[in-house]
Amino acid sequence: MSISSPSSPTSVFDRIYSVVKTIPAGRVATYGQVAFLAGNPRWARVVGYALHANPNQSEIPCHRVVNRLGQCSKAFVFGGENAQIELLRSEGVEVSDEGTVDLKKYLM
C-alpha cells in the first residue's frame, strides 16, 4: 500500500488516524504500536509523518503517541516542546521531568 493523501478515504494516514482515535484519555501508545494496529509494523516513521500532518487535533489525539521508550516528542507540532507533556498531564498521565511516560503503567 502506498502513502496517499490524508484526505483519501483509504489512505494510510486515515488508517493511522483511526487507530489514534481509539487511544483513551489517560493512556498512551507507541508509534510502533499504532503502526502495527494500522496494518504494518514497519510504519512507525509513517505514523510520525501522519501525526505531524494531523488535520484535526481535537478529534485525533496525537499527543497520546510516544516513542518506544515512552519519551514525548521534542518537536511536538501542536504547541511546541512542552505542549505534549502538558496535554498528557492534564489527562492524568504522569510524565517525568525528562518527558518520559512509564509504559508499564500507561500503555493502552
Backbone as a printed PyTorch tensor [residue, N CA C, xyz], in Angstrom:
tensor([[[  0.8600,  -1.1780,   0.0000],
         [  0.0000,   0.0000,   0.0000],
         [  0.8960,   1.2280,   0.0000]],

        [[  0.5920,   2.1790,  -0.8070],
         [  1.3760,   3.4040,  -0.8490],
         [  0.7780,   4.4540,   0.0790]],

        [[  1.6110,   5.4020,   0.4120],
         [  1.1430,   6.5080,   1.2480],
         [  0.4500,   7.5000,   0.3300]],

        [[ -0.7960,   7.7590,   0.6220],
         [ -1.5420,   8.7060,  -0.1990],
         [ -1.9580,   9.8930,   0.6410]],

        [[ -2.6310,  10.7840,   0.0310],
         [ -3.0850,  11.9960,   0.7010],
         [ -3.9620,  11.6620,   1.8920]],

        [[ -3.7900,  12.3940,   3.0200],
         [ -4.6420,  12.1280,   4.1810],
         [ -6.1280,  12.2940,   3.9010]],

        [[ -6.4820,  13.0020,   2.8260],
         [ -7.8970,  13.2010,   2.5240],
         [ -8.5000,  12.0100,   1.7720]],

        [[ -7.6630,  11.1110,   1.2750],
         [ -8.1460,   9.9240,   0.5870],
         [ -8.7570,   8.9630,   1.6020]],

        [[ -9.9930,   8.4870,   1.3700],
         [-10.6800,   7.6710,   2.3690],
         [ -9.9620,   6.3660,   2.7140]],

        [[ -9.1440,   5.8400,   1.8330],
         [ -8.4670,   4.5760,   2.1120],
         [ -6.9720,   4.7750,   2.3540]],

        [[ -6.5740,   5.9720,   2.6580],
         [ -5.1470,   6.2530,   2.8060],
         [ -4.5590,   5.6440,   4.0680]],

        [[ -3.2730,   5.4810,   4.0460],
         [ -2.5370,   5.0160,   5.2120],
         [ -2.7430,   5.9850,   6.3700]],

        [[ -2.6900,   7.2710,   6.0850],
         [ -2.8820,   8.2570,   7.1470],
         [ -4.2410,   8.0740,   7.8200]],

        [[ -5.2740,   7.8230,   7.0590],
         [ -6.6000,   7.6190,   7.6470],
         [ -6.6160,   6.3800,   8.5370]],

        [[ -5.9160,   5.3380,   8.1330],
         [ -5.8350,   4.1390,   8.9650],
         [ -5.1280,   4.4580,  10.2790]],

        [[ -4.0750,   5.2520,  10.1950],
         [ -3.3380,   5.6640,  11.3870],
         [ -4.2220,   6.5210,  12.2840]],

        [[ -4.9040,   7.4910,  11.6970],
         [ -5.7950,   8.3610,  12.4830],
         [ -6.8930,   7.5550,  13.1740]],

        [[ -7.4150,   6.5360,  12.5020],
         [ -8.4570,   5.6980,  13.1040],
         [ -7.9340,   5.0020,  14.3560]],

        [[ -6.6960,   4.5350,  14.3050],
         [ -6.0990,   3.8800,  15.4740],
         [ -5.8770,   4.8900,  16.5870]],

        [[ -5.3210,   6.0360,  16.2540],
         [ -5.0180,   7.0480,  17.2720],
         [ -6.2920,   7.5080,  17.9810]],

        [[ -7.3900,   7.5650,  17.2700],
         [ -8.6670,   7.9650,  17.8790],
         [ -9.1260,   6.9820,  18.9500]],

        [[ -8.6120,   5.7530,  18.9320],
         [ -9.0250,   4.7490,  19.9140],
         [ -8.1970,   4.7900,  21.1960]],

        [[ -7.1510,   5.5940,  21.2400],
         [ -6.3320,   5.6760,  22.4510],
         [ -7.1230,   6.4710,  23.4840]],

        [[ -7.4700,   5.8510,  24.6010],
         [ -8.2850,   6.5610,  25.5870],
         [ -7.5020,   7.6380,  26.3300]],

        [[ -8.2100,   8.6300,  26.8100],
         [ -7.5940,   9.6640,  27.6370],
         [ -6.9390,   8.9880,  28.8320]],

        [[ -5.7680,   9.4810,  29.2010],
         [ -5.0520,   8.9050,  30.3280],
         [ -4.1880,   7.7100,  29.9700]],

        [[ -4.0960,   7.4050,  28.6840],
         [ -3.2800,   6.2890,  28.1920],
         [ -2.4280,   6.7880,  27.0350]],

        [[ -1.4090,   6.0050,  26.6720],
         [ -0.5710,   6.3230,  25.5170],
         [ -0.3780,   5.0700,  24.6760]],

        [[  0.1030,   5.2800,  23.4660],
         [  0.5130,   4.1970,  22.5780],
         [  1.8430,   4.6150,  21.9740]],

        [[  2.5960,   3.6510,  21.5000],
         [  3.8610,   3.9750,  20.8380],
         [  3.6280,   4.0880,  19.3310]],

        [[  4.5780,   4.7240,  18.6530],
         [  4.4960,   4.8260,  17.2020],
         [  4.4110,   3.4240,  16.5920]],

        [[  5.2170,   2.5010,  17.0950],
         [  5.2150,   1.1370,  16.5750],
         [  3.9100,   0.4130,  16.8240]],

        [[  3.3280,   0.6390,  17.9800],
         [  2.0420,   0.0260,  18.3000],
         [  0.9570,   0.5350,  17.3570]],

        [[  0.9380,   1.8420,  17.1250],
         [ -0.0360,   2.4200,  16.1980],
         [  0.1820,   1.8550,  14.8000]],

        [[  1.4460,   1.7570,  14.3810],
         [  1.7570,   1.2120,  13.0560],
         [  1.2380,  -0.2160,  12.9220]],

        [[  1.4990,  -1.0330,  13.9290],
         [  1.0310,  -2.4180,  13.9110],
         [ -0.4910,  -2.4810,  13.7940]],

        [[ -1.1700,  -1.7080,  14.6200],
         [ -2.6290,  -1.7230,  14.6150],
         [ -3.2140,  -1.1370,  13.3280]],

        [[ -2.4520,  -0.2770,  12.6560],
         [ -2.9000,   0.3030,  11.3840],
         [ -2.6400,  -0.6330,  10.2080]],

        [[ -1.9080,  -1.7100,  10.4530],
         [ -1.7490,  -2.6940,   9.3880],
         [ -0.3460,  -3.0480,   8.9790]],

        [[  0.6690,  -2.3440,   9.4980],
         [  2.0390,  -2.6620,   9.1020],
         [  2.9980,  -2.2180,  10.1990]],

        [[  3.6560,  -3.1610,  10.8870],
         [  4.5510,  -2.7930,  11.9820],
         [  5.7640,  -1.9810,  11.5380]],

        [[  5.9950,  -1.8880,  10.2480],
         [  7.1310,  -1.1080,   9.7360],
         [  6.7710,   0.3610,   9.4630]],

        [[  5.5680,   0.7550,   9.7760],
         [  5.1070,   2.1180,   9.5070],
         [  5.3480,   3.1000,  10.6490]],

        [[  6.1640,   2.7680,  11.6320],
         [  6.3430,   3.6550,  12.7900],
         [  6.7320,   5.0700,  12.3630]],

        [[  7.6340,   5.1710,  11.4170],
         [  8.0380,   6.5010,  10.9430],
         [  6.8920,   7.1880,  10.1960]],

        [[  6.1150,   6.4110,   9.4710],
         [  4.9590,   6.9610,   8.7540],
         [  3.9390,   7.5000,   9.7560]],

        [[  3.8120,   6.8270,  10.8950],
         [  2.9200,   7.3170,  11.9480],
         [  3.3440,   8.7220,  12.3580]],

        [[  4.6430,   8.9270,  12.5200],
         [  5.1420,  10.2590,  12.8590],
         [  4.7820,  11.2860,  11.8110]],

        [[  4.9380,  10.9270,  10.5480],
         [  4.5770,  11.8560,   9.4640],
         [  3.0830,  12.1760,   9.5040]],

        [[  2.2780,  11.1390,   9.7090],
         [  0.8240,  11.3380,   9.7380],
         [  0.4170,  12.2550,  10.8910]],

        [[  1.0060,  12.0280,  12.0560],
         [  0.6460,  12.8520,  13.2080],
         [  1.1040,  14.2870,  13.0240]],

        [[  2.2020,  14.4700,  12.3510],
         [  2.6750,  15.8250,  12.0640],
         [  1.7000,  16.5550,  11.1260]],

        [[  1.0240,  15.7830,  10.2850],
         [  0.0690,  16.3590,   9.3250],
         [ -1.3690,  16.2760,   9.8290]],

        [[ -1.5490,  15.9720,  11.0980],
         [ -2.8670,  15.7970,  11.7060],
         [ -3.8180,  16.9340,  11.2970]],

        [[ -4.9020,  16.6120,  10.5920],
         [ -5.8090,  17.6490,  10.1230],
         [ -6.8060,  18.1390,  11.1830]],

        [[ -6.9030,  17.4130,  12.3110],
         [ -7.9080,  17.7770,  13.2950],
         [ -7.4700,  17.3200,  14.6850]],

        [[ -6.6850,  18.1350,  15.3470],
         [ -6.1320,  17.7680,  16.6460],
         [ -7.2090,  17.5050,  17.6920]],

        [[ -8.3450,  18.1700,  17.5890],
         [ -9.3960,  17.9630,  18.5860],
         [-10.0320,  16.5780,  18.4740]],

        [[ -9.9810,  15.9480,  17.3080],
         [-10.5480,  14.6140,  17.1200],
         [ -9.4980,  13.5130,  17.0640]],

        [[ -8.2630,  13.8720,  16.7360],
         [ -7.1850,  12.8960,  16.6040],
         [ -6.1310,  13.2440,  17.6620]],

        [[ -6.1560,  12.5750,  18.8130],
         [ -5.3060,  12.9520,  19.9390],
         [ -3.8490,  12.5010,  19.7830]],

        [[ -3.1470,  13.1500,  18.8810],
         [ -1.7750,  12.7450,  18.5810],
         [ -0.8360,  12.8940,  19.7760]],

        [[ -1.2200,  13.6920,  20.7550],
         [ -0.3680,  13.8550,  21.9370],
         [ -0.2690,  12.5660,  22.7470]],

        [[ -1.1150,  11.5960,  22.4790],
         [ -1.1050,  10.3280,  23.2120],
         [ -0.1450,   9.2990,  22.6120]],

        [[  0.6240,   9.7050,  21.6100],
         [  1.5840,   8.7970,  20.9740],
         [  2.9980,   9.2070,  21.3840]],

        [[  3.7470,   8.2310,  21.9180],
         [  5.1170,   8.4550,  22.3710],
         [  6.0340,   7.4390,  21.6870]],

        [[  7.3480,   7.6200,  21.8470],
         [  8.2480,   6.6620,  21.2070],
         [  8.3480,   5.3760,  22.0180]],

        [[  9.0990,   4.4250,  21.5300],
         [  9.1660,   3.0880,  22.1310],
         [  9.7290,   3.0770,  23.5440]],

        [[ 10.3910,   4.1720,  23.9200],
         [ 10.9360,   4.2980,  25.2680],
         [ 10.0080,   5.0890,  26.1830]],

        [[  8.8670,   5.5210,  25.6390],
         [  7.9200,   6.3150,  26.4160],
         [  8.2330,   7.7940,  26.4150]],

        [[  9.1230,   8.2220,  25.5430],
         [  9.5260,   9.6240,  25.5060],
         [  8.5830,  10.4530,  24.6380]],

        [[  8.2790,  11.6320,  25.1530],
         [  7.4690,  12.5870,  24.3990],
         [  8.3260,  13.2220,  23.3160]],

        [[  7.6690,  13.7820,  22.3300],
         [  8.3640,  14.4200,  21.2200],
         [  8.9890,  15.7390,  21.6440]],

        [[ 10.2120,  15.9550,  21.2180],
         [ 10.8830,  17.2310,  21.4880],
         [ 10.3330,  18.3280,  20.5780]],

        [[  9.7430,  17.9270,  19.4540],
         [  9.2430,  18.8960,  18.4800],
         [  7.7570,  18.6790,  18.2320]],

        [[  6.9820,  18.6190,  19.2970],
         [  5.5450,  18.3970,  19.1590],
         [  4.9530,  19.5250,  18.3270]],

        [[  4.3450,  19.1700,  17.2250],
         [  3.9190,  20.1460,  16.2250],
         [  2.8030,  21.0720,  16.7050]],

        [[  2.0080,  20.6290,  17.6610],
         [  0.8780,  21.4340,  18.1050],
         [  1.1740,  22.1070,  19.4390]],

        [[  1.9610,  23.1500,  19.4180],
         [  2.1890,  23.9250,  20.6280],
         [  3.5970,  23.9310,  21.1580]],

        [[  4.5100,  23.2590,  20.5110],
         [  5.8980,  23.3100,  20.9390],
         [  6.3070,  22.1880,  21.8640]],

        [[  7.5050,  22.3280,  22.3770],
         [  8.1840,  21.2600,  23.1010],
         [  7.4300,  20.7170,  24.3080]],

        [[  6.8600,  21.5530,  25.1140],
         [  6.2040,  21.0790,  26.3320],
         [  4.7040,  20.8490,  26.1970]],

        [[  4.1360,  21.1550,  25.0550],
         [  2.6860,  21.0250,  24.8780],
         [  2.2240,  19.5820,  25.0330]],

        [[  2.9550,  18.6290,  24.4850],
         [  2.5550,  17.2330,  24.6000],
         [  2.5710,  16.8060,  26.0680]],

        [[  3.5960,  17.2000,  26.7830],
         [  3.6950,  16.8670,  28.2050],
         [  2.5180,  17.4620,  28.9740]],

        [[  2.2180,  18.7050,  28.7140],
         [  1.1070,  19.3760,  29.4000],
         [ -0.2270,  18.7020,  29.0960]],

        [[ -0.4430,  18.3260,  27.8390],
         [ -1.6910,  17.6580,  27.4620],
         [ -1.8170,  16.3000,  28.1490]],

        [[ -0.7300,  15.5420,  28.1710],
         [ -0.7720,  14.2400,  28.8440],
         [ -1.0160,  14.4070,  30.3360]],

        [[ -0.3280,  15.3270,  30.9560],
         [ -0.5260,  15.5550,  32.3980],
         [ -1.9500,  15.9870,  32.7010]],

        [[ -2.5550,  16.7730,  31.7940],
         [ -3.9350,  17.2220,  32.0110],
         [ -4.9170,  16.0470,  31.9900]],

        [[ -4.4950,  14.9240,  31.3920],
         [ -5.3200,  13.7100,  31.3460],
         [ -4.9520,  12.7340,  32.4620]],

        [[ -4.0510,  13.1430,  33.3470],
         [ -3.6800,  12.2910,  34.4630],
         [ -2.4910,  11.3830,  34.2270]],

        [[ -1.8300,  11.5320,  33.0920],
         [ -0.6430,  10.7240,  32.8040],
         [  0.5540,  11.3710,  33.5010]],

        [[  1.2760,  10.5790,  34.2660],
         [  2.4810,  11.0770,  34.9150],
         [  3.6080,  11.1120,  33.8880]],

        [[  4.2120,  12.2780,  33.7260],
         [  5.3230,  12.4530,  32.7970],
         [  6.4960,  12.9710,  33.6140]],

        [[  7.6400,  12.3150,  33.4860],
         [  8.8150,  12.7200,  34.2530],
         [  9.3070,  14.0920,  33.7870]],

        [[ 10.1810,  14.6780,  34.5690],
         [ 10.7670,  15.9720,  34.1910],
         [ 11.5490,  15.8780,  32.8890]],

        [[ 11.9950,  14.6670,  32.5470],
         [ 12.7240,  14.4450,  31.2850],
         [ 11.7760,  14.1930,  30.1160]],

        [[ 10.4680,  14.1660,  30.3750],
         [  9.4900,  13.9700,  29.3100],
         [  9.2130,  12.5210,  28.9720]],

        [[  9.3140,  11.6420,  29.9710],
         [  9.1060,  10.2160,  29.7400],
         [  7.8850,   9.7120,  30.5020]],

        [[  7.1310,   8.8330,  29.8490],
         [  5.9380,   8.2010,  30.4200],
         [  6.2910,   6.7560,  30.7650]],

        [[  5.8050,   6.2660,  31.8940],
         [  6.0020,   4.8730,  32.2900],
         [  5.0600,   3.9980,  31.4610]],

        [[  5.6300,   3.3040,  30.4750],
         [  4.8030,   2.4920,  29.5690],
         [  4.1470,   1.3250,  30.2940]],

        [[  4.7700,   0.8060,  31.3390],
         [  4.1510,  -0.2980,  32.0870],
         [  2.8550,   0.1420,  32.7320]],

        [[  2.7600,   1.4130,  33.0350],
         [  1.5780,   1.9490,  33.7200],
         [  0.5390,   2.5400,  32.7530]],

        [[  1.0020,   3.1930,  31.6730],
         [  0.0760,   3.9810,  30.8380],
         [ -0.1420,   3.4720,  29.4120]],

        [[  0.5800,   2.4350,  28.9970],
         [  0.4010,   1.9270,  27.6290],
         [ -0.9750,   1.3110,  27.4760]],

        [[ -1.6690,   1.6640,  26.3980],
         [ -3.0210,   1.1250,  26.1910],
         [ -2.9650,  -0.3430,  25.8450]]])
